[in-house]
Each structure stands twice: as C-alpha cells, then as structure tokens.
Amino acid sequence: MSSPASRSRSMRAADTDRIQVAQLLTDAAASGTIGVSEYESRLARAYAAQTCDELDRLSADLPGAITRGRSGTCRPAPSSTLLAILSGYERRGRWNVPKRLTTFALWGGGVVDLRYADFTAHDVEIRIYTIMGGQTILVPPEVNVDLRGVSVMGSFDHSIEGEGAPGAPCVRISGFALWGSVTVKRKKRKAA
C-alpha cells in the first residue's frame, strides 16, 4: 500500500507547480547556486515534467525547495502596458511576466527581454503596436512562440528560429506595425 506522501509525489504536476519550480531555479541561477547551462537544462526538464516527483527531484538540492503534495496557487501578475512616445522603454532582467502585456511605440522604440523573467502564467499574450518606431522581443530557448501580426509599409517578424520545449510557457504575440518594425528573436542567456 502506498503512503499519502508517495501518492502526492506521483500526482500529475499542474502548470502552477512547474512555474513555481521555474521560479525557484531562477532564484538559484541568480544567486550563483547553479550555472546558466545547468539552469537551462533543469528548466527545460521542469517544463516537461509530468509529476510532482519529477519536479521535486529537479529542485530538492536548492535553497527554499519544498515537497509538493498539492498544486500551489500561482496568481498571474497584473496586466501591464509599456509606452514609448518620442522615447524608448526597456523591460529587462528579473521581472514578473503578466498574462497580458501591451506595448505601444510612437516615434520611439522598446525592448521586452523575457530571458531572465519569471513567467506567472503558462499562456502569455503580448499585443504590440508600433507606429514609425521599432520594438524587439527577446525570448529564451525553451519558450514556445506564436506570432501573428500585420504591417503596413513596415515589417512584423513572422519567423523565429528554433522550437520551444514541450510544456514550456507559450507567448502569443500579435499586433501591427505602421511605418515601423516588430522583431522577435530567440536568444540564449549569458553566462554570469
């Protein structure tokens, strides 16, 4: 007969469980406990994990690790808007990615860098609007991307190299560019 603890570890992992382990791994990488290559490897396995036991094995040796018996709550960050009017914006480093993000650039530009960010939802929607400017979105190797956008006398990038990892967050990017550009690039994290 299996014990309650062994049954809970063999429970199927929820998206919230995977997001919590991803955040724990990000903390470990930021503090130097694990290196970038180990972080990316563990992160891909965390997003692909099917059970809580798999997630526990990936994070058991890290400070702050907990054994999951049930899915924790993980609330998405509030929707946000980034504006660049005759100016620019940058969203880089460690930050919480909301479920919905809107960006707007008028005669300006901006960069949304998701490589070091914490995803608070499995499915993220980014609406991006550019008029006579340019915006760039940088995504890490494991994230899945769905691009849909239009351009008039400008460009809206519809190609991104590489595939994301199974179970990793999916970023859906839509919007338009008028006399401007929207570029999406898959880019690796830099070693510390």
N, C-alpha and C positions, 0 to 999 in steps of 0.2 A: 504494500500500500504506500502511495506517495504522500509525503508530508505537505502541509499547506504551503510551506516555503518553496518546495521543489515545484509544486503546481504553479505558483505565481511566477517563478522564473521562466517556466516553459510557456507562459502565456504569450499570445501574439503581441508584438510591440505595436503601439499606435504612433502616429506622426508626432504627437506631443512627446512621447518617450524619445524618439530619435532626435528631435530638436533639442531636448534637454541634454542629451549626451553630446550633441554637436557643440552646444554652448560650453559644456564642461571641457571638451577637448580644446576649444578656442582659448579658454582660460589657461589651460596647461601650456599651450603653444605661446601665448602672450607672456607668460611668466618664465619661459625657457625650460620648463619641465620636460617637454618633448620638442624635438626639432620639426622643421617645416615638412620634410619628406615623411616622417612618421605621422605627423598631424594629418596630412592629406590622405595617407593610406588608411589610417584609422577612421577618418571622416567618411571616406567612400564606403568602408565596411559598415559604419554606423547607419548610413542612409539606406544600405541594402539589408540591414538586419531584419529578421522576421520575428524573433522572440526577444523577450526581456533578458533572458540568459545571455544571448549574444551581445546585447548592449552592456550588460554587467561585466562581461569579460573584457570588453574594449576600454572600460573606464575604471576597473577595480583598483588599479595601481596609482590612480591620480588623486590629489588632494580634493576633498569635497565630494568624492564618489559616494553614491547611495545605492542600495539594492532596491530595485523597483518591485513592488508587489502589485501595484496597480498603476494605471496611467495617471500621471500628474496633470495638473492644469497648466496650460501654456496659453496665455492670452496674447493675441497679436498686438503689436504696437499700434497706436492710433494712426489713422491715415494722415499723410503729410503732403505738403506742396513745397516745391523748390522753385524759386523765381529768379530770373536774371533779365532785368530790363536795363539796357545800356550798361550792363555789368556782367558779372560772372558768379558762379557758385561752384563749390566742390563739396562732395559728401564722401569722405574717405576715412580709412582707419576702422576702429571698432565702433559700431553703431547698431541699433536695432532696426532691421528692415520691416516696415509695416506691411500689412496685407495689401494695401493700396497706396501707391505713390504717384503723384502727378508732378511733372516738371514742365516749365514754360520758359522759353528764352526768346526775347525780342531784342534784336541787335545786340546779342550777348551770347554767352555760352556757359556750359556746365559739364561737370563730370560726376557720375554716380559710380563709385567703386564698391562692388559687392564682395571683393575678395576676402576682406577681414571682418565683414559684418556678421551679425547674429541674425539668422532668419527666425522670425517669431510665428511664421505661418508656412505651411508646406507649399501653398499656391500663392504667388505674389503677382500682383497686377501693376505694371508701370505704364502710365499714359504719358506720352512725351510729345510736346508741341514746340516746334521751332520755326521762327519767322526771322529771316535774314540773320541767322546765327548758326551755332553748331553745338551739339550735345553728344557726349560719349558715355556709354555704359560699359563698365568692365565687369565680367563675370568670371568666377573661379572655374577650374576644370570640371568639377563634379556637378555643377548646377545645370539643369535642363532649361532650354530657352525656346520659346515660341514667339516668332517675330511676325507682326502684322502691322503694316503702316503704309502710308502713301506719301508721295512727294509731288510738288508742282515746282518746276524749274529749280530743283534741288535734288537731294538724294536721301533715301531712307534705306539703310542697310538691311538686306534680307538674307544675308549669308553669314554664318558663323561657323568657324572651324571646330571640328570635334563634336563628340556626343557627351552628354552628361551621364552621371552614374544612375543606375536603377534605384528608385526610391528617394533620390535627392530632390530638394525643392525645385519647383518649376516656376520660372519667371516668364510671364506673358507680357510682351512689350508691344504696345500699339500707339498710334497717333499719326501725326503728319509733320511734314517739313515744307515750308514755303520759302523759296529762295534761301534755303539753308540745308543743314545736314544732320542726320542722326546716324551714329556709328555704334555698333555693338561688337566688342572684342572679348574673346575668351583669353584670359591671361593668368599665368601661374603666379603664385605668391612668391615673394622674395625671401630668401634665407636671411635670418637675423644676422 
